[in-house]
């Protein structure tokens, strides 16, 4: 498909630089099989049915943005995928100054050797010293805010709280599963009182989620792999919920991508552990997910292609046009949408 079909114009003032406070006060645009209605995230219990299940990603964002030097050259690194105990793939700023085996000094006693530059320009960084890489990152790294936020303001201490979901447990992501940023303990209690269940899985979101699609056709775009896990007992419970008539609502595109990666064509979910590079575009037949809660995405992005696969290109263009006209806030710290392709 032509990538320009997924383009739209977004006024820059609608890009959110801070989240709503409290988190569940963010706005929620609900699309029920093409019917749009305006709400707030705190209204979510009224939008779902008893027996439904929300599926959250419990990945935890690590301080994966690093600034260092190689000789006199300044080098920036954004880690995006673990490759070993002390090795990470990283997108490098000023990477033309690097050669195989170069040492980068990130300060605070943190150094890494550059190896194996990939076709996508990313390098493998092998961190030196002892102890887990996460300990080193806590000394030298900063939170990897998306470029559309980091380009407009500095990361600060508040981001260490704001850019982490209430479900964050498994360290390894370099971007937050942002749909879950809207949830609070109070909201979860109200959902439980309604009879809405929830389950967790893990997908370590990579920095590739922010990369633009440079190809003219979706067939020519290559997704970056991300590591995920769905436990056996989680898969069994989700299968039981769905077979009992409950809907599976993915909280975020990361949860949806992993659920669809682990689902068989017969609609049964299997335990999963490993990499996925699933690329969902219009024409994809969804095997397990019945709905999606997600923030508003970049034009021409793989995530806008995913929601267009769920709701139709024309439907999502109309949804986004409504959101823009009504002043919804976009992207990671922005408002949310609930997409129900089959209606109520």
C-alpha positions in Angstrom: 0.0 0.0 0.0 1.1 3.6 -0.6 2.5 5.2 2.6 1.0 8.6 1.6 -2.5 7.1 2.3 -1.6 7.3 6.0 -0.6 11.0 6.0 -2.5 13.8 7.7 -1.7 17.4 8.8 -1.4 18.0 12.5 -1.1 21.5 14.1 2.1 21.4 16.1 0.4 23.1 19.1 -1.6 19.8 19.6 1.6 17.8 20.5 1.4 17.3 24.2 4.7 18.1 26.1 3.3 17.1 29.5 0.6 14.6 30.5 -2.8 15.4 31.9 -3.0 15.6 35.7 -4.5 13.5 37.1 -3.7 10.8 34.5 -7.2 9.6 34.0 -8.5 13.2 33.3 -7.1 12.9 29.8 -9.7 13.0 27.0 -10.9 9.7 25.4 -12.3 9.6 21.9 -14.4 6.5 21.4 -15.0 5.0 18.0 -17.7 2.3 18.0 -17.7 0.9 14.5 -17.5 4.4 13.0 -19.7 6.2 15.6 -17.6 8.8 17.4 -18.2 10.2 20.9 -16.1 12.4 23.2 -15.4 11.3 26.8 -12.5 11.2 29.4 -10.4 8.2 30.4 -12.1 8.2 33.8 -15.3 7.3 31.9 -13.8 4.0 30.6 -15.8 1.8 33.0 -19.0 3.0 31.2 -17.5 2.2 27.8 -16.7 -1.4 28.6 -18.8 -4.4 29.5 -18.7 -6.8 32.4 -16.5 -9.7 31.4 -14.2 -7.7 29.1 -10.5 -7.9 29.8 -7.9 -5.1 29.4 -4.4 -6.4 28.6 -1.5 -4.2 29.8 2.2 -4.2 28.9 4.2 -4.3 32.2 7.5 -3.3 30.6 9.5 -0.7 32.5 11.3 2.1 30.7 15.1 2.3 31.3 17.2 5.4 31.1 18.4 4.4 27.6 19.5 7.8 26.3 23.3 8.3 26.5 25.7 11.2 25.7 29.4 10.5 25.4 32.6 11.2 23.6 35.0 9.3 21.3 38.2 11.3 21.4 37.0 14.8 20.7 33.8 13.7 18.8 30.5 13.9 20.7 28.5 10.7 20.3 24.8 10.2 21.2 23.3 6.8 21.7 19.7 5.5 22.1 19.6 1.9 23.1 16.8 0.0 21.4 17.2 -3.8 21.9 19.2 -6.0 24.2 21.4 -8.5 22.4 23.2 -10.1 25.4 24.0 -9.7 29.1 26.2 -6.6 28.4 25.3 -5.9 24.7 22.6 -3.6 23.3 21.8 -2.4 19.8 21.8 1.4 19.6 20.9 4.1 17.2 23.9 6.5 17.1 24.0 10.2 16.6 27.2 11.2 14.8 27.8 7.6 14.0 30.0 8.4 11.0 32.7 9.1 13.5 32.7 5.6 14.8 34.8 2.7 13.7 34.7 -1.0 14.7 36.2 -1.4 18.2 36.0 2.3 19.1 35.5 3.0 22.8 32.8 5.6 23.8 33.1 7.2 27.2 29.6 8.1 28.5 30.9 9.5 31.8 30.3 8.4 35.4 32.6 5.4 34.7 30.5 4.0 31.9 32.2 3.0 28.7 31.2 0.8 25.7 32.9 -0.6 22.7 31.2 -0.2 19.3 30.8 -3.3 17.1 28.8 -4.6 14.2 27.2 -1.7 12.5 23.9 -3.0 11.0 22.2 -2.2 7.7 19.9 0.2 9.5 22.9 2.2 10.8 22.5 0.9 14.4 25.6 -0.3 16.2 26.0 -3.1 18.8 27.5 -1.5 22.0 29.3 -3.9 24.4 29.4 -2.2 27.8 32.6 -2.6 29.8 32.9 -3.2 33.6 30.9 -5.3 36.0 27.3 -5.5 37.0 24.1 -5.3 35.0 23.9 -2.7 32.2 20.8 -1.2 33.9 23.0 -0.2 36.9 25.4 1.6 34.5 22.4 3.3 32.8 21.1 4.6 36.2 24.4 6.5 36.5 24.9 7.8 33.0 21.5 7.5 31.2 18.5 9.7 30.9 14.9 8.9 30.0 14.5 8.5 26.3 11.6 10.9 25.6 10.3 10.7 22.0 12.0 13.1 19.5 8.8 15.3 19.2 9.1 16.1 22.9 12.8 16.0 23.4 13.2 18.5 20.5 11.1 21.0 22.3 12.2 20.8 25.9 14.8 19.2 28.1 14.1 15.9 29.9 13.7 16.6 33.7 13.1 14.8 36.9 9.3 14.8 36.4 9.7 12.7 33.3 11.1 9.9 35.4 7.7 9.7 37.0 5.5 10.7 34.1 7.0 8.4 31.5 6.4 5.3 33.5 3.1 3.4 33.8 1.6 2.1 37.0 2.1 -1.4 35.7 5.9 -1.0 35.0 7.7 -4.0 36.4 10.0 -5.7 33.8 12.9 -3.4 33.0 13.9 -3.2 29.3 11.9 -0.8 27.3 13.3 2.4 25.7 9.8 3.8 25.1 6.7 3.7 27.3 3.6 1.8 26.4 1.8 5.1 26.4 -1.8 4.0 26.5 -1.3 2.7 30.0 0.0 6.1 31.2 -3.6 7.1 31.7 -4.4 4.6 34.3 -4.6 5.2 38.1 -5.4 3.0 41.1 -8.8 4.6 41.4 -9.7 3.9 37.8 -8.5 0.3 38.1 -10.7 -0.2 41.2 -13.8 1.2 39.3 -13.1 -1.1 36.4 -12.9 -4.1 38.7 -16.2 -3.0 40.3 -17.7 -3.0 36.8 -16.5 -6.6 36.3 -13.7 -5.7 33.8 -10.7 -7.9 34.3 -7.1 -7.2 33.4 -4.0 -9.3 32.5 -0.4 -8.4 31.8 2.2 -9.3 29.3 5.7 -8.0 28.5 6.9 -6.3 25.3 10.1 -4.3 25.6 9.4 -1.4 23.3 12.3 -0.3 21.1 13.3 3.1 19.8 12.4 1.8 16.3 8.8 2.7 17.2 9.7 6.3 16.6 11.4 5.8 13.3 9.6 7.3 10.3 8.6 5.0 7.4 10.9 6.2 4.6 9.6 3.7 2.0 6.9 4.8 -0.5 5.2 1.4 -0.2 4.5 -0.5 3.0 5.8 -3.7 1.4 9.3 -2.1 1.4 9.3 -1.2 5.1 11.3 -3.3 7.6 10.2 -3.4 11.2 12.7 -3.6 14.1 12.3 -6.7 16.2 11.2 -6.4 19.9 11.3 -9.0 22.6 8.2 -10.1 24.3 6.7 -12.7 26.6 3.2 -14.1 27.4 3.2 -16.6 30.3 1.3 -19.9 29.9 -1.2 -19.1 32.6 -1.9 -15.7 31.2 -2.6 -17.2 27.8 -4.9 -19.8 29.4 -6.9 -17.1 31.3 -7.3 -14.9 28.2 -8.5 -17.9 26.1 -11.1 -18.7 28.8 -12.3 -15.1 28.9 -12.7 -14.9 25.1 -14.4 -18.3 24.9 -16.8 -17.1 27.6 -17.8 -14.1 25.5 -15.6 -11.5 27.1 -13.8 -9.1 24.7 -10.0 -8.7 24.7 -9.2 -5.0 24.7 -5.5 -4.3 24.2 -4.2 -1.4 26.2 -1.8 0.0 23.7 -0.4 -1.1 20.3 2.4 -3.0 22.0 0.0 -5.3 23.8 -2.0 -5.8 20.6 1.1 -6.6 18.5 2.3 -9.2 21.0 -1.2 -10.8 21.4 -1.5 -11.0 17.6 2.0 -12.5 17.3 1.1 -15.2 19.8 -2.3 -16.1 18.4 -3.0 -18.9 16.0 -5.3 -18.7 13.0 -7.9 -20.7 15.0 -8.2 -17.8 17.5 -6.3 -19.5 20.3 -3.6 -17.7 22.2 -0.3 -19.5 22.9 2.4 -18.8 25.4 5.1 -16.7 23.8 8.7 -15.8 24.5 11.0 -14.3 21.9 11.2 -11.6 19.2 8.4 -10.2 17.1 8.6 -7.9 14.1 4.9 -8.1 13.2 3.8 -5.3 10.9 0.0 -4.8 10.8 -1.4 -2.9 7.9 -4.9 -2.8 6.3 -5.9 -6.2 5.1 -4.6 -7.9 8.2 -7.1 -10.4 9.7 -7.1 -9.9 13.5 -7.0 -13.3 15.3 -7.5 -12.4 19.0 -7.9 -8.8 19.8 -11.5 -7.3 19.9 -10.6 -3.7 20.6 -7.8 -1.3 21.3 -7.1 1.7 23.6 -4.4 3.8 22.2 -3.0 7.4 22.0 -3.0 9.4 18.8 -0.1 8.5 16.5 2.3 10.1 14.0 1.3 10.5 10.4 2.8 7.9 8.1 3.8 5.8 11.1 3.5 2.0 11.5 1.2 2.7 14.4 -1.3 4.7 12.4 -1.2 1.9 9.8 -2.1 -0.5 12.6 -5.1 1.4 13.8 -6.2 1.8 10.2 -6.0 -2.0 9.8 -8.3 -2.3 12.8 -10.8 0.5 11.9 -10.2 1.1 8.1 -8.2 3.9 6.6 -11.1 6.2 5.9 -12.5 5.5 9.4 -9.2 6.5 11.1 -8.7 9.5 8.9 -12.2 10.7 10.0 -11.4 9.9 13.6 -8.2 11.9 13.5 -9.9 14.8 11.7 -12.4 14.9 14.5 -9.7 14.7 17.2 -7.8 17.6 15.6 -11.0 19.7 15.2 -11.9 19.1 18.8 -8.4 19.9 20.1 -7.3 16.5 21.4 -3.7 16.4 22.5 -1.5 14.0 20.5 1.3 11.5 21.0 3.0 10.0 24.0 1.8 12.5 26.6 -1.5 13.2 24.8 -5.1 12.0 25.0 -6.4 8.6 24.2 -8.9 6.7 22.0 -10.9 3.6 22.4 -11.4 1.7 19.1 -14.1 -0.9 19.0 -14.4 -2.2 15.4 -17.6 -4.2 16.1 -19.4 -1.6 18.1 -20.8 -2.2 21.6 
